[in-house]
């Protein structure tokens, strides 16, 4: 029994200010992608988590484990399942891989244990684990507010042209700390010769307020963004979430291989790259 845990991109991400609880108020448009992890479930004598990817913790620190424990506490069910986590979404990429895994575990357990919990209840449980996890309960394009726990699925006519859009993802080998990005987001200044202005698109203006603090620490990401914007195949580019993935909207998705090849030749031969679809 297998469940799909889609990655996401933030088509815009605005940080409105710091809250009294230490989090930040956000406005964001988030969309699930064809790129996804997979969670495989089989019956077991007790809950067990394993993962084929080296370096992924399988102890209680994993967000999937936290999701299972919250589900057990809320429902009183034992959840005797062995979960094998198949990772395809890179870690520390701003693509929400771990958060999606946790939300998908809640969705799967709700069905497997016949708990009958509503999406709203599952989203409330997800918010206990992390700010961006409630979005993944809905697995559709959503507008996000609050610290990430206020989620509203949008109609297709609210975001014309977004569903089915091809996006090129490019990620260097290093990762970015999300808490570190938010820590400096209200005070970071802009780098010279880097374009932070919003880009108008049919579904809204693409802008990411976390580019300021992240680019200050990781100059290569600023370089990658501006390099992409100079390519004739690229309509616009922007960092996803807190990075380190840069996303590019292409005028012609069939040119993605050429962009990837040139980026590896001119910038970094180790770049991870993938063309994905908004689902």
Backbone torsions as a table, in degrees:
resi	resn	phi	psi	omega
1	UNK	NA	120.0	-171.4
2	UNK	-124.8	136.2	175.5
3	UNK	-119.5	143.9	-178.7
4	UNK	-97.0	133.4	-180.0
5	UNK	-117.1	94.3	-173.6
6	UNK	-71.6	147.0	169.4
7	UNK	-73.6	176.1	179.1
8	UNK	-141.9	162.3	165.2
9	UNK	-128.1	154.2	170.9
10	UNK	-97.6	113.7	179.0
11	UNK	-76.2	-25.6	161.3
12	UNK	-150.3	152.7	-179.1
13	UNK	-145.9	109.0	179.7
14	UNK	-111.8	128.5	177.0
15	UNK	-100.8	113.2	-171.1
16	UNK	-87.7	-25.7	-179.1
17	UNK	159.5	166.7	-179.7
18	UNK	-85.3	137.9	-178.8
19	UNK	-92.8	165.1	179.3
20	UNK	-67.7	-22.4	179.4
21	UNK	-86.2	5.0	177.3
22	UNK	94.5	-16.0	176.1
23	UNK	-83.6	-177.5	178.3
24	UNK	-121.7	143.4	172.9
25	UNK	-77.6	133.6	-173.9
26	UNK	-126.5	157.2	161.8
27	UNK	-131.2	128.8	-177.4
28	UNK	-152.5	151.4	169.7
29	UNK	-111.7	116.2	-176.0
30	UNK	-116.1	142.8	-177.3
31	UNK	-135.8	134.7	175.9
32	UNK	-75.0	155.2	-174.5
33	UNK	-120.7	165.0	174.7
34	UNK	-69.6	-25.0	174.0
35	UNK	-67.5	131.2	-173.2
36	UNK	-156.0	150.4	164.1
37	UNK	-84.3	169.5	176.3
38	UNK	-133.7	136.5	177.0
39	UNK	-111.5	120.0	-179.3
40	UNK	-104.8	126.0	-176.8
41	UNK	-111.6	136.8	169.1
42	UNK	-144.4	151.0	-177.8
43	UNK	-63.1	146.8	-178.7
44	UNK	-149.7	174.2	179.3
45	UNK	-76.9	-22.1	178.9
46	UNK	-159.6	167.6	178.5
47	UNK	-63.1	134.6	177.9
48	UNK	-146.2	137.5	177.7
49	UNK	-120.7	132.6	175.2
50	UNK	-138.3	160.2	-178.0
51	UNK	-149.0	137.5	-179.1
52	UNK	-78.0	-18.4	-176.3
53	UNK	-85.0	125.2	179.0
54	UNK	-65.2	144.3	177.8
55	UNK	90.9	-11.0	177.9
56	UNK	-85.9	117.9	-178.6
57	UNK	-67.1	142.4	178.2
58	UNK	-118.8	17.2	178.8
59	UNK	-93.1	-160.7	-176.4
60	UNK	-70.9	-9.8	178.3
61	UNK	-78.1	-19.0	179.8
62	UNK	-68.4	139.3	-178.1
63	UNK	-63.7	-27.8	175.2
64	UNK	-65.1	-44.2	177.4
65	UNK	-60.3	-41.8	178.7
66	UNK	-63.3	-38.0	178.3
67	UNK	-64.2	-42.3	179.1
68	UNK	-62.1	-44.5	-177.9
69	UNK	-64.2	-40.3	177.8
70	UNK	-65.8	-41.0	178.4
71	UNK	-62.1	-42.8	178.1
72	UNK	-61.5	-42.7	-177.8
73	UNK	-65.9	-43.1	-175.4
74	UNK	-73.7	-39.7	-173.5
75	UNK	-97.7	-19.9	-175.9
76	UNK	75.8	10.9	-179.2
77	UNK	-90.2	151.9	-174.8
78	UNK	-76.6	-31.7	-179.9
79	UNK	56.6	58.1	178.7
80	UNK	-83.9	80.7	-178.7
81	UNK	-133.8	140.7	169.8
82	UNK	-95.7	120.6	-178.3
83	UNK	-109.3	121.3	174.8
84	UNK	-104.7	119.7	-176.7
85	UNK	-93.6	117.3	178.3
86	UNK	-101.8	107.8	-173.0
87	UNK	-91.4	126.7	172.0
88	UNK	-124.0	-24.5	-179.9
89	UNK	-84.8	123.3	-178.2
90	UNK	-64.6	150.2	-178.9
91	UNK	-80.5	147.2	176.0
92	UNK	62.9	33.9	-172.2
93	UNK	-109.2	-7.1	-174.2
94	UNK	76.8	19.0	-178.1
95	UNK	-108.3	-0.4	172.6
96	UNK	73.6	25.5	-176.0
97	UNK	-57.9	-52.1	-179.2
98	UNK	-64.7	-38.1	178.7
99	UNK	-65.1	-41.7	178.1
100	UNK	-64.2	-39.4	177.6
101	UNK	-58.3	-43.7	-178.6
102	UNK	-65.1	-46.1	179.9
103	UNK	-64.1	-39.6	179.9
104	UNK	-66.3	-34.8	175.1
105	UNK	-61.2	-41.7	177.9
106	UNK	-63.9	-43.6	178.8
107	UNK	-61.9	-43.5	-178.9
108	UNK	-66.2	-46.3	-179.0
109	UNK	-64.0	-35.9	178.1
110	UNK	-59.7	-36.7	178.6
111	UNK	-80.9	-46.3	-175.8
112	UNK	-65.8	-36.8	-179.2
113	UNK	-92.2	1.4	179.0
114	UNK	51.5	47.8	-175.9
115	UNK	-80.6	-27.2	176.7
116	UNK	70.8	25.2	179.4
117	UNK	-77.0	144.1	179.6
118	UNK	-75.8	163.5	175.1
119	UNK	-58.1	-40.0	-179.2
120	UNK	-62.5	-41.5	178.8
121	UNK	-67.4	-42.4	178.1
122	UNK	-62.7	-39.3	178.5
123	UNK	-65.3	-37.3	176.7
124	UNK	-64.0	-41.4	176.3
125	UNK	-64.8	-40.5	-179.8
126	UNK	-62.5	-35.8	-178.7
127	UNK	-64.7	-24.5	176.5
128	UNK	-68.5	-24.7	-177.4
129	UNK	-87.2	-43.6	-178.1
130	UNK	-169.7	157.3	-171.0
131	UNK	-66.3	-35.0	-175.0
132	UNK	-97.5	4.6	-176.6
133	UNK	-74.9	-35.2	179.1
134	UNK	-55.3	-34.7	178.8
135	UNK	-53.7	-41.1	-173.4
136	UNK	-73.7	-12.1	173.5
137	UNK	-65.1	-34.3	-174.8
138	UNK	-87.1	-27.5	177.1
139	UNK	49.9	45.1	174.7
140	UNK	-152.8	168.4	-179.1
141	UNK	-61.9	129.6	-175.0
142	UNK	-140.5	153.0	166.9
143	UNK	-96.6	139.1	-173.3
144	UNK	-119.4	138.9	174.8
145	UNK	-138.4	-174.4	-175.6
146	UNK	65.4	-141.2	174.6
147	UNK	-91.1	8.1	-178.8
148	UNK	123.4	-8.5	-174.7
149	UNK	-88.1	-13.2	177.9
150	UNK	-93.7	107.5	-170.8
151	UNK	-122.4	128.9	176.6
152	UNK	-130.3	110.5	173.8
153	UNK	-59.3	141.0	-177.7
154	UNK	-107.4	153.2	175.2
155	UNK	-77.0	156.3	-178.6
156	UNK	-62.1	-33.3	-179.3
157	UNK	-74.1	-11.8	175.7
158	UNK	-79.7	-21.8	-178.8
159	UNK	-130.7	65.2	-172.8
160	UNK	-58.3	131.7	176.4
161	UNK	83.8	-5.9	-175.2
162	UNK	-78.4	-45.4	-179.3
163	UNK	-61.9	125.1	-178.8
164	UNK	90.9	-3.7	178.5
165	UNK	-62.8	137.6	175.4
166	UNK	-89.1	132.8	179.8
167	UNK	-129.4	132.2	176.1
168	UNK	-92.0	125.3	178.2
169	UNK	-104.9	133.4	177.0
170	UNK	-131.0	128.5	-177.4
171	UNK	-136.7	127.8	172.6
172	UNK	-73.3	175.7	-174.4
173	UNK	-73.7	-20.3	-178.4
174	UNK	-85.0	161.8	179.1
175	UNK	-112.8	163.0	178.9
176	UNK	-119.1	135.4	177.6
177	UNK	-80.1	119.3	178.7
178	UNK	-62.5	-46.6	177.8
179	UNK	-58.5	-37.4	-180.0
180	UNK	-66.1	-39.0	178.8
181	UNK	-62.2	-45.4	-179.4
182	UNK	-70.7	-29.5	-178.4
183	UNK	-58.7	-36.1	-174.4
184	UNK	-109.8	9.0	-170.4
185	UNK	-69.4	-26.3	-177.3
186	UNK	-87.3	-12.1	-175.9
187	UNK	-117.8	-14.1	-176.3
188	UNK	-67.6	142.8	178.9
189	UNK	-104.1	166.5	-177.3
190	UNK	-81.3	146.4	172.7
191	UNK	-80.8	145.5	176.5
192	UNK	-67.1	149.2	176.1
193	UNK	67.1	17.3	174.3
194	UNK	-115.3	130.6	-177.4
195	UNK	-90.3	112.5	178.0
196	UNK	-102.8	-2.3	-174.1
197	UNK	-65.6	149.1	177.9
198	UNK	-65.9	145.5	177.5
199	UNK	-107.1	117.6	179.0
200	UNK	-66.0	131.5	175.3
201	UNK	-134.5	163.9	-177.5
202	UNK	-56.3	-30.7	-177.0
203	UNK	-94.6	0.0	-179.2
204	UNK	136.5	175.4	-178.3
205	UNK	-83.9	127.9	178.2
206	UNK	-84.0	119.4	178.6
207	UNK	-155.0	147.8	179.6
208	UNK	-138.1	108.3	-178.4
209	UNK	-67.9	-16.4	179.1
210	UNK	-79.8	-8.0	176.7
211	UNK	-62.3	-34.7	-177.8
212	UNK	-60.1	-56.4	179.9
213	UNK	-67.5	-37.2	-176.8
214	UNK	-70.1	-43.7	-179.8
215	UNK	-63.5	-32.4	177.5
216	UNK	-60.0	-36.2	-177.4
217	UNK	-92.2	-32.6	-175.9
218	UNK	-121.9	84.3	-174.9
219	UNK	-61.4	-28.0	-178.9
220	UNK	-62.1	-33.8	-179.1
221	UNK	-67.4	-38.0	174.9
222	UNK	-63.8	-41.9	178.1
223	UNK	-62.3	-42.9	-179.5
224	UNK	-64.0	-42.0	179.1
225	UNK	-60.3	-49.1	-176.0
226	UNK	-71.0	-32.0	175.6
227	UNK	-63.0	-44.6	179.8
228	UNK	-60.6	-41.0	-177.3
229	UNK	-67.3	-18.3	178.9
230	UNK	-88.0	-9.0	-177.8
231	UNK	-80.4	133.7	-176.8
232	UNK	-63.0	-22.5	-178.4
233	UNK	-80.5	-13.4	-170.5
234	UNK	-101.6	125.7	175.1
235	UNK	-76.9	-46.1	177.2
236	UNK	-161.7	165.4	177.8
237	UNK	-144.3	154.8	-178.2
238	UNK	-164.1	153.4	175.1
239	UNK	-73.4	143.6	175.0
240	UNK	-95.3	127.9	178.2
241	UNK	57.6	-132.6	179.0
242	UNK	-94.8	11.5	-179.4
243	UNK	82.0	174.7	16.5
244	UNK	-99.7	17.6	-179.5
245	UNK	-83.3	135.3	170.2
246	UNK	-104.3	136.9	178.3
247	UNK	-113.8	146.2	-178.9
248	UNK	-130.2	132.9	171.8
249	UNK	-93.0	122.6	-176.0
250	UNK	-99.0	145.6	174.1
251	UNK	-66.0	-32.5	179.2
252	UNK	-141.8	109.4	-175.0
253	UNK	-61.2	-22.3	179.5
254	UNK	-67.7	-11.4	179.3
255	UNK	-91.5	7.3	-175.5
256	UNK	-61.6	-39.7	-179.3
257	UNK	-61.9	-37.8	179.5
258	UNK	-66.3	-41.9	178.7
259	UNK	-63.8	-44.2	179.2
260	UNK	-61.0	-46.2	-178.6
261	UNK	-60.7	-45.7	-179.6
262	UNK	-66.2	-38.7	179.2
263	UNK	-63.1	-40.9	179.3
264	UNK	-70.6	-34.2	179.1
265	UNK	-72.2	-38.7	-171.1
266	UNK	-98.3	-22.0	-173.5
267	UNK	-120.9	-56.0	-172.5
268	UNK	-158.7	112.0	-178.4
269	UNK	-67.5	-13.2	-177.3
270	UNK	-97.7	6.1	-177.7
271	UNK	-55.8	132.0	168.3
272	UNK	-82.6	136.0	-177.6
273	UNK	-145.6	144.5	178.2
274	UNK	-158.5	138.3	173.3
275	UNK	-90.9	124.7	-175.6
276	UNK	-126.3	170.1	-179.4
277	UNK	-122.9	137.8	173.5
278	UNK	-72.8	127.5	-174.2
279	UNK	-104.6	NA	NA
